[in-house]
């Protein structure tokens, strides 16, 4: 199976309420389960950061839908790579309250340059925040 991991950042076009974020998360979980997609979604209040893992065709179709989604402004692909293992395999779509990552995500977005190193740093922090008892605020 051709398994890939794709990481992007984008700016939110409009402010999103907690209820809207819950709806996005619930919809993503349902849809991703059907497509065998896993990953993590972070929202800083201004920016999205997301890792999507799955079969190449499914992940590429999903990123095209995200790029045409009116809630996103300029989706910047940070990294896409073939992988043998999923980093977020336990979650059809984990949600990480990522306010503590706002400056790092903003810098990546403003730079406008794909960066595997930046993607890895953001994903490591998001994965660590998903461990019991951890928070992004304690990982600064």
C-alpha positions in Angstrom: 0.0 0.0 0.0 1.3 3.5 -0.9 0.9 5.2 2.4 1.7 8.9 2.7 1.8 11.6 5.4 0.9 15.2 4.3 1.3 18.3 6.5 -0.1 21.7 5.6 -0.9 25.0 7.2 -3.5 27.5 6.1 -5.1 30.7 7.4 -8.7 30.8 8.5 -10.7 33.1 6.3 -13.3 33.8 9.0 -13.3 33.4 12.8 -14.6 30.0 13.8 -16.7 29.3 16.9 -16.1 26.3 19.2 -19.3 24.8 17.8 -18.0 25.2 14.2 -14.7 23.5 15.2 -16.6 20.7 16.9 -18.6 20.2 13.7 -15.5 20.2 11.5 -13.9 17.7 13.8 -16.9 15.3 14.0 -17.4 15.4 10.2 -13.6 14.7 9.6 -13.7 11.8 12.0 -16.7 10.2 10.2 -15.4 10.8 6.7 -11.9 9.8 7.5 -12.9 6.5 9.0 -14.7 5.6 5.8 -11.5 6.4 3.8 -9.0 4.9 6.2 -7.4 8.3 6.8 -5.8 9.2 10.1 -4.2 12.4 11.4 -4.4 15.4 13.6 -5.9 18.8 13.2 -4.8 21.9 15.1 -6.4 25.3 15.1 -4.6 28.3 16.6 -7.5 30.7 16.3 -5.9 32.1 13.1 -4.3 29.2 11.4 -5.0 25.5 10.7 -2.2 23.0 10.9 -3.0 19.4 9.9 -1.3 16.1 9.3 -3.2 13.7 7.0 -2.2 10.0 6.7 -3.5 7.4 4.4 -3.4 5.9 0.9 -2.0 8.4 -1.6 -5.2 8.7 -3.7 -7.4 9.3 -0.6 -5.0 11.9 0.9 -4.6 13.7 -2.4 -8.3 13.9 -2.9 -8.8 15.2 0.6 -6.2 18.0 0.3 -7.9 19.1 -3.0 -11.2 19.4 -1.1 -9.4 21.3 1.7 -7.8 23.7 -0.9 -11.3 24.5 -2.3 -12.9 24.9 1.2 -14.0 28.5 1.8 -12.8 28.3 5.4 -9.1 28.1 4.3 -7.0 30.8 2.7 -3.9 29.7 0.8 -3.2 26.2 1.8 0.6 25.8 2.1 1.9 22.2 1.8 4.8 21.9 4.3 5.7 18.3 3.6 4.4 15.2 1.9 6.3 11.9 2.2 5.8 8.2 1.7 5.8 6.5 5.2 5.6 2.9 6.5 3.9 3.9 9.8 1.3 6.4 10.8 2.2 8.9 13.4 -1.5 9.5 14.4 -2.8 6.0 13.5 -5.0 5.8 16.6 -7.1 8.7 15.5 -9.4 9.2 12.5 -8.7 12.8 13.2 -7.3 14.0 16.5 -8.0 17.6 17.5 -5.3 19.6 19.2 -6.1 23.1 20.6 -3.0 24.7 19.2 -3.1 28.3 20.5 0.4 27.7 21.9 1.7 27.0 18.4 0.2 30.2 16.9 3.6 32.0 16.4 5.3 29.0 14.9 2.4 28.3 12.5 2.2 32.0 11.6 5.9 32.1 10.8 5.6 29.0 8.6 2.6 30.4 6.8 4.1 33.8 6.2 7.4 32.3 4.9 5.4 30.5 2.3 8.0 27.8 1.8 7.5 24.1 2.2 9.7 22.8 5.0 10.0 19.2 6.2 11.8 20.5 9.3 9.0 22.9 10.3 6.4 20.2 9.6 8.3 17.7 11.9 8.6 20.2 14.7 4.9 21.1 14.6 3.9 17.4 14.4 6.1 16.4 17.3 4.6 19.0 19.5 1.0 18.1 18.4 1.7 14.3 19.0 3.2 15.1 22.4 0.2 17.2 23.4 -2.1 14.2 22.7 -0.4 12.1 25.4 -2.3 12.0 28.7 -1.4 14.8 31.0 0.4 16.9 28.4 -0.5 20.2 26.9 1.0 22.4 24.2 1.4 25.1 26.8 3.8 22.9 28.7 5.9 22.1 25.6 7.1 25.6 24.8 
